[in-house]
Amino acid sequence: MNIRNRIILLIDFSEYSENLTDFAFTISEIINAKVVFAHQISGIAPGMADRETKDEIVKAELQEVYSKLLKLAKRRVYSEDSFYVSQKSILTILKELTSKDYFDWVFAGLKGTGVLKSLFIGSTILSIINKSDLLTMVVPARSQISVPEKLMVGVNPKYSMNKHQFGVVLDALRCQIKTLEFFTVLKVDADEEKAKNHLLGLQTEYEVHKPGIQLYKGNRAFDFLKDRVELTENSFLVLQQRSRSISDKLFRKFMINELVYGGQTPLTVLSK
């Protein structure tokens, strides 16, 4: 059975929602994916309200949300199941949407707020990355995002890469990706020889894509990586769930603040 790609687009109606939506539909055309809009409503009602009043409040909110989603869609969806709105948590919504008929790509927008610097990318997206089994793409959508031409894949010999999900990404974007690069950022006490061998192994395994490899070490490792990203147009960052780049606060702050948000580089997180 052929499994179709599907983009689950998380919409919060922020000022970046339109850019995120346009980007999702652009990618959907490249990977031949169905787009589903997902939104969690608040359903907040006065504590003393009776059940009938509460139901009316939720009904009115649902109608308003569907109207906004249709406006965002701009006639680019053609079925009722392209919208999923619920009071349930985003993680529950994603679980309910899961289907053996689809390989899901979760798209979420990254907003640049003061909270960003201390809480990474917001509790909802962080929960998706840490607790779901879905491929997640975090998009800094404050401006229009170009389609990817290069994948910069952060790896470490201590953390295995989800090669199935990575293979799906490579295959879906095969006509778009021109360059593939694996890189490792070393801590001071890390085993450099082991890291080099790991990179060389991946270079051999994916030799059909002619990947480059880079090892960043020393006090200016982050600066060198940032320079590398800034010199590469239309690059996407790929990281592994539970890896140090996600779990380590210092690495996480750099990857998100400097590369993803500051450098306007979309981040794809492979699940474990």
C-alpha positions in Angstrom: 0.0 0.0 0.0 1.3 3.4 -0.9 1.6 5.8 2.0 0.9 9.4 1.1 2.7 12.4 2.7 0.5 14.7 4.8 1.3 18.0 6.3 -0.5 18.7 9.6 -0.3 22.5 9.9 -0.6 23.9 13.4 -2.3 27.3 13.3 -2.6 29.7 16.2 -3.7 32.7 14.1 -0.6 34.7 15.0 0.8 37.3 12.6 3.0 34.6 11.1 0.2 32.2 10.2 -0.2 33.3 6.7 3.6 32.9 5.9 3.5 29.5 7.6 0.5 28.5 5.6 1.9 29.6 2.2 5.2 27.8 3.0 3.3 24.6 3.9 1.4 24.6 0.6 4.6 25.3 -1.3 6.2 22.2 0.3 3.0 20.2 -0.2 3.3 20.6 -4.0 6.9 19.4 -3.9 6.3 16.3 -1.8 2.7 15.7 -3.1 1.2 16.0 0.4 -2.3 16.6 1.6 -2.6 19.6 4.0 -4.6 19.5 7.2 -5.2 22.5 9.3 -5.2 21.8 13.1 -6.2 24.3 15.8 -6.9 24.0 19.5 -9.8 26.2 20.7 -9.9 27.5 24.2 -13.6 26.8 24.9 -13.4 29.2 27.8 -16.7 30.1 29.4 -17.7 31.8 32.7 -17.4 29.4 35.6 -21.1 29.9 36.6 -22.4 29.3 33.1 -24.7 26.4 32.6 -24.0 23.6 30.1 -26.2 25.1 27.4 -24.4 28.4 27.6 -21.0 26.8 27.5 -22.0 24.7 24.4 -23.2 27.9 22.7 -19.8 29.6 23.5 -17.9 26.7 22.0 -20.1 26.6 19.0 -19.6 30.2 18.3 -15.8 29.8 18.7 -15.8 26.9 16.3 -17.6 28.9 13.7 -15.2 31.8 14.0 -12.2 29.4 13.8 -13.5 27.6 10.7 -14.1 31.0 9.0 -10.5 32.1 9.7 -9.1 28.8 8.5 -11.0 28.9 5.3 -9.6 32.4 4.7 -6.1 31.2 5.3 -6.6 28.2 3.0 -7.4 30.5 0.1 -9.3 27.8 -1.8 -6.3 25.4 -1.6 -8.1 22.6 0.2 -11.1 20.8 -1.2 -12.4 18.4 1.5 -14.0 18.7 5.0 -11.3 16.6 6.6 -8.7 19.3 5.8 -9.7 21.0 9.0 -9.4 19.6 12.5 -10.5 21.8 15.4 -10.8 20.7 19.0 -10.6 21.7 22.6 -8.3 18.8 23.2 -4.5 19.3 23.5 -2.4 19.5 20.4 -0.7 16.1 21.3 -4.1 14.5 21.5 -5.2 16.0 18.2 -2.0 14.7 16.5 -2.7 11.2 18.0 -6.3 11.2 16.8 -5.2 12.3 13.3 -2.6 9.5 13.0 -3.4 7.1 10.2 -1.6 4.2 8.6 -2.5 5.8 5.2 -0.2 8.9 5.8 3.3 9.8 6.7 2.9 13.0 8.7 5.0 16.1 8.7 3.9 18.5 11.5 4.5 22.2 10.7 4.6 24.8 13.4 5.5 28.4 13.4 8.3 29.9 15.6 7.4 33.2 17.1 10.2 35.6 18.3 9.2 36.6 21.7 11.1 37.2 25.0 9.9 33.8 26.1 11.8 32.2 23.2 15.2 32.8 24.7 14.4 31.0 27.9 11.9 28.4 26.8 13.3 27.3 23.5 10.4 27.3 21.1 7.3 27.3 23.4 6.0 24.5 25.5 3.5 23.1 22.9 6.1 22.6 20.2 8.7 21.3 22.7 6.1 18.8 23.9 5.5 17.6 20.3 9.2 17.2 19.7 9.8 15.3 23.0 6.7 13.2 23.1 5.4 12.5 19.6 6.7 10.0 17.0 6.1 12.5 14.2 8.5 14.4 12.0 8.3 18.0 13.1 9.2 21.1 11.1 9.6 24.3 13.1 9.4 27.3 10.8 10.6 30.9 11.6 7.8 32.4 9.6 8.3 36.1 10.3 9.1 36.5 6.6 8.5 34.3 3.6 10.6 31.1 3.6 12.3 29.7 0.6 12.1 26.0 -0.3 15.2 24.0 0.8 18.1 23.4 -1.4 20.5 22.1 1.3 20.0 19.9 4.3 22.5 20.5 7.2 22.1 17.4 9.4 23.4 17.6 13.0 24.6 14.2 14.2 26.5 12.7 17.1 27.7 9.1 17.6 25.9 8.9 21.0 22.5 9.4 19.4 21.2 7.2 16.6 19.4 8.9 13.7 16.0 7.9 12.6 17.1 6.8 9.2 13.6 5.9 8.1 12.2 9.4 8.6 15.4 10.9 7.2 15.0 8.6 4.1 11.4 9.8 3.6 12.6 13.4 3.8 15.4 12.8 1.3 13.1 10.9 -1.1 10.3 13.5 -0.9 12.7 16.4 -1.5 14.9 14.6 -4.0 14.2 17.0 -6.9 14.8 20.0 -4.6 17.9 19.2 -2.5 21.1 20.0 -4.2 23.5 19.6 -1.2 23.6 17.3 1.8 26.0 17.9 4.8 26.4 16.1 8.0 28.0 18.0 10.9 28.9 17.4 14.6 29.6 20.0 17.3 32.0 18.6 19.8 32.2 19.3 23.5 35.7 19.9 24.9 35.9 16.4 26.4 34.3 14.5 23.5 36.0 11.7 21.6 37.1 13.5 18.4 38.2 10.3 16.6 34.9 8.6 17.2 33.0 11.6 15.9 35.1 11.7 12.7 34.5 8.0 12.1 30.8 8.5 12.6 30.7 11.3 10.0 32.8 9.2 7.6 30.4 6.3 8.0 27.4 8.5 7.2 29.3 10.0 4.2 29.8 6.4 2.9 26.2 5.3 3.6 24.7 8.3 1.8 27.4 8.5 -0.9 24.7 8.6 -3.7 24.0 12.2 -2.4 27.6 13.1 -2.3 27.4 14.6 1.2 29.9 16.8 2.8 31.0 16.5 6.4 32.0 19.1 9.0 33.4 18.8 12.5 33.1 21.9 14.7 35.2 22.1 17.9 36.9 24.5 20.2 35.7 27.7 21.8 34.4 29.1 18.5 32.6 26.0 17.3 29.2 27.7 17.4 30.5 30.7 15.6 31.9 28.6 12.8 28.7 26.7 12.4 26.7 29.9 12.4 28.9 31.4 9.7 28.5 28.2 7.7 24.7 28.4 7.9 24.7 32.1 7.0 26.8 31.5 3.9 24.4 28.8 2.7 21.2 30.0 1.1 18.0 28.1 1.4 19.4 25.6 4.0 17.3 23.5 6.4 18.6 22.3 9.7 17.9 18.6 10.6 18.3 17.4 14.2 17.5 14.2 16.0 14.9 14.0 18.9 16.5 13.5 22.3 20.0 14.5 20.9 22.2 16.9 22.8 21.2 19.7 20.3 17.7 19.4 21.6 18.2 18.3 25.2 21.3 20.4 26.2 20.2 23.9 27.2 23.3 25.6 25.8 23.1 23.8 22.5 19.4 24.3 22.3 19.6 28.0 22.9 22.2 28.4 20.1 20.5 26.2 17.6 17.1 27.9 18.0 18.0 31.5 18.8 20.9 31.9 16.5 20.3 29.5 13.6 16.6 28.9 13.4 15.1 32.2 14.5 18.0 34.6 13.9 19.2 32.9 10.7 15.6 32.2 9.5 16.6 28.6 9.0 13.7 26.0 9.2 14.4 23.2 11.6 13.3 19.6 11.0 13.3 17.3 14.0 13.4 13.5 13.4 11.6 11.5 16.1 13.5 8.8 18.0 
